[in-house]
């Protein structure tokens, strides 16, 4: 396999709870709750659902003092690091700082005067809380809107640098920065400009990217361009969909670039008339059954012998479709046994879980009742 050519940008490091960001740390994957924060039960449930699919950090909107009081309860009932998303009222940031927030996100476009930012920084410094300067193309400061006429990469970066310079003036260096926009090229160019100006960690995102499919594509293109250039220390995929999907897409992007892997990486053909079994149905079923797997593993599912053997030889586990029975490969080697195509899903799941048992004996699971082997 070709060596990964990505050379990551060197940055400083901050800690969001127990999650390191920057300075070569694994690129963390974030999401944001879409429940009413004052609905503590629903918000806690969503945070735990996000954690179950691999979220490293979760952001929670805190728009009111009532929401700040709810955040206190949410923090007490969850384990994952939480970021409080603050707009307009800096006093809310001061309140959640008292309640153990792991990171504060403030928006330069609406947080207000420098004395308010200073108050937030003082609270963050006292409790060792990092800050995210979160610039958004849809909420730039009025004078920058007038100066540039519309959101531009230069406008986003100028907004960010105002606050970077002010935090530097306050001798506060525990922060990361984002310059998000809904347009891929606008966001990408802004991040490229910013990466040349500062050493702090960069939080990547294409904001308001759209629904599940279109948003995933837009995010994959934008974030993929930056990540391939070594830019980015943490990311959030923004989808108008279940936040759980944001985490899955985020890991898929990192997995595709071989930056960070979690769970099964399926290599599957789109299928054609040569297929000897239902490739699409097999992969869909395996993805559902193996959602709980966190150990990285490459599994190839190819419906015929044209490309099947070649893909299987560079996978941990693979099948190449054959008439009624398919060839089985492990660690690139063809095995003597063949899988009955009518029971392929059961047999593949059994072999994958058996391999996990060998590699992770402390997480042993019973595979004797998974289909026929």
KEKE-3310 file (N, C-alpha, C; in steps of 0.2 Angstrom, whole numbers, plus 5000, padded with zeros to 4 digits):
npx = (5004:5002:5012:5006:5005:5003:5008:5006:5002:5011:5006:5002:4997:4981:4970:4955:4945:4949:4954:4967:4971:4979:4997:5001:4992:4979:4967:4952:4935:4920:4903:4887:4874:4856:4845:4833:4842:4837:4829:4834:4835:4833:4844:4855:4853:4856:4869:4875:4872:4880:4892:4893:4895:4908:4911:4922:4921:4908:4897:4887:4873:4871:4860:4853:4851:4843:4846:4860:4859:4853:4863:4873:4867:4867:4881:4884:4879:4885:4900:4909:4919:4913:4908:4903:4892:4892:4883:4881:4878:4889:4889:4883:4893:4902:4895:4893:4906:4908:4902:4909:4912:4921:4926:4925:4915:4916:4908:4916:4908:4897:4899:4903:4910:4928:4930:4921:4925:4937:4933:4928:4939:4947:4939:4941:4954:4956:4951:4957:4951:4950:4947:4937:4938:4926:4923:4911:4904:4892:4889:4897:4906:4899:4906:4916:4908:4903:4916:4921:4910:4904:4905:4922:4937:4947:4940:4935:4946:4952:4942:4944:4958:4957:4953:4962:4973:4969:4968:4981:4987:4981:4989:4985:4984:4978:4969:4959:4954:4942:4936:4923:4912:4898:4901:4912:4924:4926:4927:4938:4949:4950:4954:4966:4973:4973:4980:4993:4996:4994:4999:4991:4979:4968:4950:4941:4927:4913:4901:4883:4881:4871:4858:4858:4865:4869:4876:4886:4894:4898:4905:4915:4922:4927:4933:4941:4950:4957:4962:4970:4981:4987:4981:4972:4965:4955:4938:4921:4908:4894:4878:4861:4853:4852:4863:4871:4875:4884:4896:4899:4901:4912:4922:4923:4928:4941:4945:4946:4956:4966:4970:4965:4957:4942:4933:4926:4932:4925:4928:4920:4913:4903:4894:4888:4882:4890:4891:4891:4884:4872:4879:4877:4867:4873:4884:4877:4870:4880:4887:4877:4876:4889:4892:4895:4909:4925:4938:4950:4949:4951:4940:4936:4923:4919:4910:4914:4926:4935:4940:4940:4950:4961:4958:4955:4968:4974:4968:4962:4952:4943:4931:4929:4918:4910:4903:4889:4897:4909:4926:4937:4947:4961:4972:4977:4979:4973:4961:4958:4944:4928:4914:4897:4886:4873:4873:4882:4883:4882:4893:4904:4903:4905:4918:4925:4922:4928:4941:4943:4942:4954:4963:4960:4959:4954:4941:4933:4920:4905:4905:4899:4886:4883:4876:4881:4896)
npy = (4994:5011:5024:5035:5051:5063:5076:5083:5099:5108:5112:5121:5113:5110:5105:5098:5094:5078:5076:5078:5091:5096:5098:5086:5076:5064:5067:5074:5070:5078:5083:5090:5093:5093:5094:5103:5112:5114:5103:5091:5077:5072:5078:5073:5059:5060:5064:5053:5044:5049:5047:5034:5030:5034:5048:5061:5073:5084:5097:5109:5119:5134:5145:5153:5158:5149:5138:5137:5133:5120:5115:5112:5101:5092:5091:5084:5072:5065:5059:5062:5075:5092:5105:5122:5131:5148:5163:5180:5184:5186:5183:5171:5162:5164:5158:5144:5141:5140:5129:5118:5117:5110:5117:5133:5140:5154:5167:5179:5188:5192:5192:5203:5218:5221:5221:5212:5200:5199:5196:5184:5177:5178:5170:5158:5156:5155:5143:5134:5132:5129:5140:5141:5151:5155:5158:5163:5163:5168:5176:5188:5202:5218:5229:5222:5216:5227:5232:5222:5218:5206:5189:5184:5175:5183:5191:5182:5178:5190:5193:5183:5185:5197:5193:5183:5191:5199:5189:5185:5197:5197:5187:5174:5158:5146:5141:5137:5139:5142:5145:5145:5142:5140:5138:5129:5132:5145:5142:5133:5141:5151:5144:5140:5152:5156:5146:5149:5160:5158:5147:5140:5126:5121:5120:5111:5114:5113:5124:5123:5113:5106:5093:5075:5067:5077:5086:5077:5075:5088:5091:5081:5084:5097:5097:5086:5091:5100:5092:5083:5092:5093:5101:5105:5100:5095:5091:5094:5088:5095:5092:5093:5083:5067:5069:5059:5053:5063:5060:5047:5050:5059:5051:5042:5051:5053:5040:5037:5045:5038:5043:5042:5028:5019:5005:4995:4995:4995:4988:4988:4982:4991:4982:4972:4963:4952:4948:4936:4935:4944:4959:4972:4971:4962:4970:4981:4974:4969:4980:4985:4975:4975:4987:4990:4987:4993:4992:4995:4988:4981:4975:4967:4965:4958:4955:4945:4936:4944:4957:4953:4944:4951:4963:4957:4952:4963:4966:4964:4954:4945:4942:4934:4933:4918:4904:4899:4897:4906:4913:4914:4925:4929:4940:4942:4930:4916:4905:4888:4885:4888:4900:4898:4905:4908:4910:4920:4932:4929:4920:4928:4938:4930:4926:4938:4943:4932:4934:4947:4942:4935:4945:4954:4948:4952:4957:4946:4938:4928:4918:4907:4906:4913:4911:4899:4891)
npz = (5000:4996:5004:5016:5012:5019:5028:5043:5049:5060:5077:5092:5108:5116:5129:5129:5141:5144:5131:5120:5109:5094:5091:5085:5090:5089:5077:5083:5083:5083:5088:5089:5100:5096:5103:5114:5126:5138:5140:5149:5150:5137:5131:5138:5134:5120:5120:5125:5116:5105:5110:5111:5097:5095:5097:5101:5108:5113:5108:5116:5114:5123:5126:5135:5152:5159:5151:5155:5168:5166:5159:5169:5176:5165:5163:5175:5172:5162:5154:5143:5136:5136:5126:5128:5119:5115:5112:5110:5125:5136:5149:5151:5148:5158:5168:5165:5165:5179:5181:5177:5163:5148:5138:5130:5117:5108:5099:5088:5081:5088:5102:5108:5117:5120:5134:5138:5132:5139:5152:5150:5147:5158:5167:5161:5162:5175:5178:5170:5157:5140:5125:5111:5097:5087:5071:5059:5043:5041:5051:5053:5059:5059:5053:5046:5036:5030:5025:5016:5009:5007:5014:5014:5012:5017:5025:5035:5041:5046:5055:5064:5068:5075:5087:5091:5092:5102:5113:5113:5118:5131:5136:5135:5129:5127:5117:5102:5085:5073:5056:5049:5034:5023:5010:5001:4995:5000:5014:5014:5008:5018:5029:5025:5024:5037:5043:5040:5048:5061:5076:5083:5087:5074:5072:5061:5049:5038:5038:5041:5030:5024:5021:5025:5014:5004:5013:5018:5007:5004:5015:5015:5004:5007:5020:5017:5008:5015:5026:5019:5015:5027:5036:5051:5066:5074:5071:5065:5057:5049:5048:5043:5050:5060:5073:5076:5064:5060:5067:5062:5048:5050:5055:5044:5034:5039:5040:5026:5022:5028:5040:5053:5061:5064:5069:5056:5040:5025:5010:4995:4980:4968:4962:4949:4934:4935:4948:4961:4972:4983:4984:4988:4998:5007:5012:5018:5028:5035:5040:5048:5058:5063:5069:5082:5083:5086:5084:5072:5055:5039:5028:5013:5002:4988:4973:4963:4954:4947:4952:4965:4972:4971:4979:4991:4995:5000:5011:5028:5030:5018:5004:4989:4976:4971:4961:4969:4980:4989:4989:5003:5011:5022:5030:5018:5012:5003:5010:5014:5016:5009:5008:5009:4999:5002:5015:5018:5026:5039:5041:5037:5048:5059:5057:5057:5070:5077:5074:5080:5093:5095:5093:5103:5117:5129:5127:5124:5114:5112:5098:5094:5091:5079:5065:5052:5052)
capx = (5000:5006:5013:5002:5010:5001:5012:5002:5004:5013:5002:5002:4992:4977:4966:4947:4944:4954:4955:4972:4970:4985:5003:5001:4987:4974:4962:4946:4929:4915:4896:4883:4867:4851:4839:4833:4846:4833:4827:4840:4835:4834:4851:4860:4853:4859:4876:4877:4872:4885:4898:4893:4898:4914:4912:4927:4919:4901:4896:4880:4871:4868:4858:4850:4853:4840:4850:4866:4857:4852:4870:4876:4864:4869:4888:4885:4876:4889:4907:4912:4920:4907:4909:4897:4892:4889:4882:4878:4878:4895:4888:4882:4900:4905:4891:4895:4913:4908:4899:4914:4913:4927:4928:4920:4915:4913:4908:4918:4903:4892:4900:4903:4916:4934:4930:4917:4930:4942:4929:4927:4946:4949:4936:4944:4961:4956:4948:4961:4947:4951:4942:4937:4936:4922:4921:4906:4903:4885:4888:4903:4905:4896:4911:4919:4903:4904:4922:4922:4904:4902:4910:4927:4942:4951:4936:4934:4953:4953:4938:4948:4964:4956:4952:4968:4978:4967:4970:4988:4988:4980:4993:4981:4986:4974:4963:4959:4951:4938:4933:4918:4907:4894:4904:4918:4930:4927:4930:4945:4954:4950:4958:4973:4976:4974:4985:5000:4996:4995:5001:4986:4975:4962:4944:4938:4920:4909:4895:4877:4882:4865:4856:4863:4869:4873:4881:4892:4898:4901:4910:4920:4926:4930:4938:4946:4955:4962:4966:4976:4986:4989:4978:4966:4967:4949:4933:4914:4904:4888:4873:4854:4852:4854:4870:4875:4878:4890:4902:4900:4904:4918:4927:4923:4933:4947:4947:4947:4963:4971:4972:4962:4952:4938:4929:4927:4933:4923:4930:4915:4911:4896:4890:4886:4879:4895:4891:4888:4879:4870:4885:4874:4863:4878:4888:4872:4868:4887:4888:4873:4878:4896:4892:4899:4916:4929:4945:4951:4949:4949:4936:4933:4917:4918:4905:4916:4933:4939:4944:4939:4956:4966:4956:4956:4975:4977:4963:4962:4948:4940:4928:4928:4912:4911:4897:4886:4902:4914:4933:4938:4954:4963:4978:4979:4980:4967:4960:4955:4937:4924:4908:4891:4884:4867:4875:4888:4883:4883:4899:4909:4902:4908:4925:4927:4922:4933:4948:4943:4943:4961:4967:4958:4956:4950:4935:4930:4913:4903:4903:4896:4879:4882:4876:4885:4903)
capy = (5000:5017:5027:5041:5057:5068:5079:5087:5106:5109:5117:5120:5108:5112:5100:5099:5089:5073:5075:5082:5094:5099:5095:5079:5072:5061:5072:5072:5070:5081:5084:5095:5091:5097:5095:5109:5110:5113:5096:5088:5070:5071:5080:5068:5053:5061:5064:5046:5041:5051:5044:5026:5029:5037:5055:5063:5079:5086:5104:5110:5126:5137:5152:5157:5156:5143:5133:5136:5129:5114:5112:5110:5094:5088:5089:5079:5065:5063:5058:5065:5082:5096:5112:5126:5136:5154:5169:5186:5185:5183:5181:5164:5159:5164:5154:5137:5140:5138:5122:5113:5116:5108:5122:5138:5143:5161:5170:5186:5192:5194:5192:5210:5222:5218:5220:5205:5195:5199:5193:5176:5174:5178:5164:5152:5155:5153:5136:5130:5130:5132:5143:5141:5157:5152:5163:5160:5167:5170:5181:5192:5209:5223:5233:5218:5215:5233:5233:5217:5218:5199:5185:5182:5172:5188:5194:5178:5178:5196:5193:5178:5188:5202:5190:5180:5196:5201:5184:5186:5203:5195:5182:5168:5154:5140:5142:5135:5143:5140:5150:5141:5145:5135:5137:5125:5136:5150:5140:5130:5146:5154:5140:5140:5158:5156:5141:5152:5166:5156:5141:5137:5121:5123:5116:5112:5112:5117:5125:5123:5110:5103:5087:5070:5066:5083:5088:5073:5076:5094:5091:5077:5088:5103:5094:5082:5095:5103:5087:5081:5096:5093:5106:5103:5096:5093:5092:5093:5087:5098:5089:5093:5075:5065:5071:5052:5053:5067:5056:5042:5053:5062:5045:5040:5055:5052:5033:5037:5048:5034:5048:5039:5023:5016:5000:4991:4999:4990:4989:4984:4984:4993:4976:4972:4957:4947:4947:4929:4936:4951:4963:4978:4968:4959:4975:4984:4970:4968:4987:4986:4970:4976:4994:4990:4986:5000:4990:4996:4982:4981:4970:4967:4961:4959:4950:4941:4934:4949:4961:4950:4941:4957:4967:4953:4951:4969:4967:4959:4949:4947:4937:4935:4929:4912:4901:4896:4898:4912:4912:4917:4927:4932:4942:4942:4923:4912:4900:4882:4885:4893:4902:4897:4912:4909:4911:4924:4937:4925:4917:4934:4941:4925:4926:4945:4943:4927:4938:4951:4938:4933:4951:4957:4943:4954:4958:4940:4937:4921:4918:4900:4906:4917:4908:4893:4893)
capz = (5000:4996:5010:5017:5010:5023:5033:5047:5051:5067:5081:5099:5110:5121:5131:5130:5146:5143:5124:5117:5102:5092:5092:5083:5094:5084:5075:5086:5080:5087:5085:5093:5101:5093:5108:5118:5131:5145:5141:5151:5149:5130:5129:5140:5130:5114:5121:5126:5109:5101:5113:5109:5090:5094:5098:5106:5111:5111:5109:5118:5114:5129:5124:5140:5159:5161:5148:5159:5174:5163:5157:5175:5177:5159:5164:5180:5170:5156:5155:5138:5136:5133:5124:5128:5113:5118:5108:5113:5132:5139:5156:5151:5148:5165:5173:5163:5168:5186:5181:5174:5156:5146:5133:5128:5111:5108:5092:5088:5078:5092:5109:5111:5118:5123:5141:5139:5131:5145:5158:5149:5147:5165:5170:5158:5164:5182:5179:5165:5152:5133:5122:5103:5093:5081:5066:5055:5037:5042:5057:5053:5062:5054:5050:5041:5031:5026:5022:5011:5005:5007:5017:5010:5016:5021:5031:5040:5044:5049:5061:5069:5070:5080:5094:5092:5094:5109:5118:5114:5122:5138:5138:5135:5123:5127:5112:5095:5080:5067:5051:5045:5030:5020:5004:5002:4993:5005:5020:5013:5008:5024:5034:5022:5026:5044:5045:5039:5052:5069:5077:5087:5084:5070:5072:5054:5048:5033:5042:5037:5024:5021:5023:5026:5009:5002:5018:5019:5001:5004:5021:5013:4999:5010:5025:5014:5005:5021:5029:5014:5016:5034:5040:5055:5073:5076:5066:5065:5051:5051:5044:5045:5051:5067:5075:5076:5057:5059:5069:5057:5042:5052:5055:5037:5031:5042:5037:5019:5021:5032:5046:5059:5059:5070:5066:5050:5033:5020:5003:4992:4973:4967:4960:4942:4932:4937:4955:4963:4978:4984:4987:4992:5004:5011:5015:5022:5034:5039:5043:5054:5063:5066:5071:5089:5082:5086:5082:5064:5051:5032:5025:5006:5000:4981:4971:4958:4954:4943:4957:4972:4975:4972:4985:4997:4996:5004:5017:5034:5029:5012:5001:4982:4974:4966:4960:4975:4986:4988:4992:5009:5012:5029:5030:5011:5010:5002:5014:5011:5016:5005:5011:5006:4997:5005:5023:5018:5031:5046:5041:5038:5054:5063:5056:5059:5077:5079:5073:5086:5100:5095:5094:5109:5121:5135:5124:5120:5113:5110:5091:5092:5088:5074:5059:5051:5050)
cpx = (5004:5007:5009:5007:5008:5006:5008:5006:5006:5009:5004:4996:4987:4973:4959:4945:4950:4957:4961:4970:4976:4991:5004:4996:4982:4969:4955:4940:4923:4908:4893:4876:4862:4844:4839:4837:4843:4830:4833:4841:4836:4841:4856:4859:4856:4866:4879:4877:4878:4892:4899:4895:4904:4916:4917:4925:4912:4900:4888:4878:4868:4866:4855:4853:4850:4844:4857:4865:4856:4859:4874:4873:4867:4877:4889:4883:4880:4896:4911:4914:4915:4910:4903:4897:4888:4889:4879:4879:4884:4894:4886:4888:4903:4901:4893:4902:4913:4905:4903:4914:4920:4930:4923:4921:4912:4913:4910:4913:4898:4893:4901:4910:4922:4933:4926:4921:4935:4939:4929:4934:4948:4946:4939:4951:4961:4954:4952:4956:4949:4945:4942:4934:4933:4919:4916:4904:4896:4884:4894:4901:4903:4901:4915:4914:4903:4910:4923:4916:4900:4907:4915:4932:4946:4947:4935:4941:4954:4948:4942:4954:4963:4956:4958:4973:4976:4969:4977:4990:4986:4984:4990:4982:4982:4968:4964:4954:4947:4936:4929:4914:4904:4897:4911:4924:4932:4930:4937:4950:4955:4955:4965:4977:4978:4979:4992:5001:4997:4997:4996:4982:4969:4956:4941:4931:4918:4903:4889:4877:4876:4863:4861:4868:4873:4878:4887:4896:4902:4907:4916:4925:4930:4935:4943:4952:4960:4966:4972:4982:4989:4987:4972:4968:4961:4943:4926:4911:4897:4883:4866:4851:4853:4861:4874:4879:4884:4896:4904:4904:4911:4924:4928:4928:4940:4950:4949:4954:4968:4974:4971:4957:4948:4933:4931:4927:4931:4925:4925:4914:4904:4891:4888:4883:4884:4894:4888:4884:4877:4875:4882:4871:4868:4882:4883:4871:4875:4888:4883:4875:4885:4897:4896:4906:4920:4936:4945:4952:4947:4946:4933:4928:4916:4914:4907:4923:4938:4943:4944:4946:4961:4965:4957:4963:4978:4972:4964:4958:4944:4936:4928:4923:4913:4904:4895:4891:4907:4921:4934:4946:4955:4970:4981:4980:4974:4967:4957:4947:4934:4917:4902:4888:4877:4867:4881:4889:4885:4890:4905:4909:4906:4916:4928:4927:4927:4940:4948:4945:4951:4965:4966:4955:4952:4943:4931:4923:4911:4901:4900:4889:4878:4882:4879:4892:4907)
cpy = (5006:5021:5033:5047:5063:5070:5084:5094:5106:5114:5116:5115:5112:5105:5102:5093:5084:5072:5080:5085:5097:5095:5088:5074:5069:5066:5070:5073:5073:5081:5089:5093:5096:5097:5101:5107:5110:5107:5091:5080:5068:5073:5075:5061:5054:5061:5057:5042:5043:5048:5037:5025:5032:5044:5056:5068:5081:5093:5104:5117:5128:5144:5156:5155:5150:5137:5131:5132:5121:5111:5109:5103:5090:5086:5084:5072:5062:5063:5061:5072:5086:5103:5116:5131:5142:5160:5174:5188:5182:5181:5173:5160:5159:5159:5147:5136:5138:5131:5117:5112:5114:5113:5127:5140:5149:5163:5177:5191:5195:5194:5198:5213:5218:5216:5213:5199:5194:5195:5185:5173:5173:5172:5158:5151:5153:5146:5131:5128:5133:5135:5142:5148:5154:5157:5160:5165:5171:5175:5185:5199:5214:5227:5229:5217:5221:5234:5228:5216:5211:5195:5183:5178:5177:5191:5189:5178:5184:5196:5188:5181:5193:5199:5186:5185:5198:5196:5184:5192:5201:5189:5175:5164:5147:5141:5138:5139:5140:5146:5146:5145:5139:5134:5134:5129:5142:5148:5137:5136:5150:5150:5140:5146:5158:5152:5144:5158:5164:5149:5137:5131:5124:5118:5117:5110:5116:5118:5125:5119:5107:5096:5081:5068:5071:5086:5084:5074:5082:5094:5086:5080:5093:5101:5090:5086:5098:5098:5084:5085:5097:5098:5103:5098:5093:5095:5091:5093:5090:5096:5091:5086:5074:5066:5064:5051:5057:5064:5051:5045:5056:5056:5042:5044:5054:5045:5033:5040:5044:5039:5044:5034:5021:5012:4998:4996:4994:4992:4984:4986:4986:4988:4977:4965:4951:4944:4940:4929:4943:4955:4968:4976:4966:4965:4979:4981:4969:4975:4988:4981:4972:4984:4995:4989:4992:4998:4991:4989:4983:4975:4971:4963:4962:4953:4945:4940:4939:4953:4958:4948:4947:4961:4963:4952:4957:4971:4962:4953:4950:4941:4939:4930:4924:4909:4897:4897:4902:4910:4916:4918:4930:4934:4942:4935:4920:4906:4894:4882:4890:4894:4901:4904:4914:4911:4916:4929:4934:4923:4923:4937:4936:4926:4933:4945:4938:4931:4943:4948:4937:4939:4954:4952:4945:4956:4952:4940:4930:4922:4911:4900:4910:4913:4901:4895:4887)
cpz = (5000:5002:5011:5017:5015:5028:5037:5049:5058:5071:5088:5101:5116:5123:5132:5134:5145:5136:5122:5110:5100:5093:5091:5086:5088:5083:5078:5082:5084:5084:5090:5094:5097:5097:5111:5124:5138:5146:5143:5150:5142:5128:5132:5136:5123:5115:5122:5120:5105:5104:5111:5102:5089:5095:5103:5111:5108:5113:5111:5117:5120:5128:5129:5147:5161:5157:5152:5165:5172:5162:5163:5176:5171:5161:5170:5178:5164:5158:5149:5138:5133:5132:5125:5123:5115:5113:5112:5120:5135:5146:5157:5151:5155:5170:5171:5165:5175:5186:5178:5167:5154:5141:5131:5121:5111:5101:5092:5085:5082:5100:5113:5112:5121:5130:5143:5138:5136:5151:5156:5149:5154:5169:5167:5161:5171:5183:5173:5159:5145:5130:5114:5101:5087:5077:5061:5049:5038:5047:5058:5056:5057:5050:5044:5035:5026:5022:5016:5007:5005:5011:5012:5014:5020:5026:5036:5044:5048:5056:5066:5072:5075:5087:5096:5095:5101:5114:5119:5119:5130:5140:5139:5129:5123:5123:5105:5091:5075:5063:5046:5040:5026:5013:5005:5000:4998:5011:5019:5012:5014:5029:5031:5024:5033:5046:5044:5044:5059:5069:5081:5083:5080:5070:5065:5054:5042:5036:5037:5030:5021:5024:5023:5020:5006:5007:5019:5013:5002:5010:5019:5008:5003:5015:5022:5011:5010:5024:5025:5014:5023:5039:5044:5061:5076:5071:5068:5058:5052:5046:5047:5045:5058:5068:5075:5069:5056:5061:5064:5051:5044:5052:5048:5033:5033:5040:5030:5017:5025:5038:5053:5058:5065:5066:5059:5044:5028:5013:4999:4985:4973:4964:4952:4940:4934:4944:4956:4969:4979:4988:4991:4998:5009:5015:5020:5028:5038:5043:5049:5060:5067:5068:5078:5089:5082:5084:5074:5061:5044:5030:5018:5005:4992:4978:4966:4958:4950:4947:4964:4975:4976:4978:4991:4999:5000:5009:5022:5033:5022:5009:4993:4979:4969:4966:4966:4981:4984:4992:4998:5010:5019:5028:5023:5008:5009:5006:5011:5010:5011:5009:5006:5005:5001:5013:5023:5024:5037:5046:5041:5045:5059:5063:5058:5067:5080:5079:5079:5092:5100:5096:5101:5114:5127:5133:5121:5120:5110:5102:5089:5089:5083:5067:5058:5049:5047)
residu = (UNK:UNK:UNK:UNK:UNK:UNK:UNK:UNK:UNK:UNK:UNK:UNK:UNK:UNK:UNK:UNK:UNK:UNK:UNK:UNK:UNK:UNK:UNK:UNK:UNK:UNK:UNK:UNK:UNK:UNK:UNK:UNK:UNK:UNK:UNK:UNK:UNK:UNK:UNK:UNK:UNK:UNK:UNK:UNK:UNK:UNK:UNK:UNK:UNK:UNK:UNK:UNK:UNK:UNK:UNK:UNK:UNK:UNK:UNK:UNK:UNK:UNK:UNK:UNK:UNK:UNK:UNK:UNK:UNK:UNK:UNK:UNK:UNK:UNK:UNK:UNK:UNK:UNK:UNK:UNK:UNK:UNK:UNK:UNK:UNK:UNK:UNK:UNK:UNK:UNK:UNK:UNK:UNK:UNK:UNK:UNK:UNK:UNK:UNK:UNK:UNK:UNK:UNK:UNK:UNK:UNK:UNK:UNK:UNK:UNK:UNK:UNK:UNK:UNK:UNK:UNK:UNK:UNK:UNK:UNK:UNK:UNK:UNK:UNK:UNK:UNK:UNK:UNK:UNK:UNK:UNK:UNK:UNK:UNK:UNK:UNK:UNK:UNK:UNK:UNK:UNK:UNK:UNK:UNK:UNK:UNK:UNK:UNK:UNK:UNK:UNK:UNK:UNK:UNK:UNK:UNK:UNK:UNK:UNK:UNK:UNK:UNK:UNK:UNK:UNK:UNK:UNK:UNK:UNK:UNK:UNK:UNK:UNK:UNK:UNK:UNK:UNK:UNK:UNK:UNK:UNK:UNK:UNK:UNK:UNK:UNK:UNK:UNK:UNK:UNK:UNK:UNK:UNK:UNK:UNK:UNK:UNK:UNK:UNK:UNK:UNK:UNK:UNK:UNK:UNK:UNK:UNK:UNK:UNK:UNK:UNK:UNK:UNK:UNK:UNK:UNK:UNK:UNK:UNK:UNK:UNK:UNK:UNK:UNK:UNK:UNK:UNK:UNK:UNK:UNK:UNK:UNK:UNK:UNK:UNK:UNK:UNK:UNK:UNK:UNK:UNK:UNK:UNK:UNK:UNK:UNK:UNK:UNK:UNK:UNK:UNK:UNK:UNK:UNK:UNK:UNK:UNK:UNK:UNK:UNK:UNK:UNK:UNK:UNK:UNK:UNK:UNK:UNK:UNK:UNK:UNK:UNK:UNK:UNK:UNK:UNK:UNK:UNK:UNK:UNK:UNK:UNK:UNK:UNK:UNK:UNK:UNK:UNK:UNK:UNK:UNK:UNK:UNK:UNK:UNK:UNK:UNK:UNK:UNK:UNK:UNK:UNK:UNK:UNK:UNK:UNK:UNK:UNK:UNK:UNK:UNK:UNK:UNK:UNK:UNK:UNK:UNK:UNK:UNK:UNK:UNK:UNK:UNK:UNK:UNK:UNK:UNK:UNK:UNK:UNK:UNK:UNK:UNK:UNK:UNK:UNK:UNK:UNK:UNK:UNK:UNK:UNK:UNK:UNK:UNK:UNK:UNK:UNK:UNK:UNK:UNK:UNK:UNK:UNK:UNK:UNK:UNK:UNK:UNK:UNK:UNK:UNK:UNK:UNK:UNK:UNK:UNK:UNK:UNK:UNK:UNK:UNK:UNK)
# end
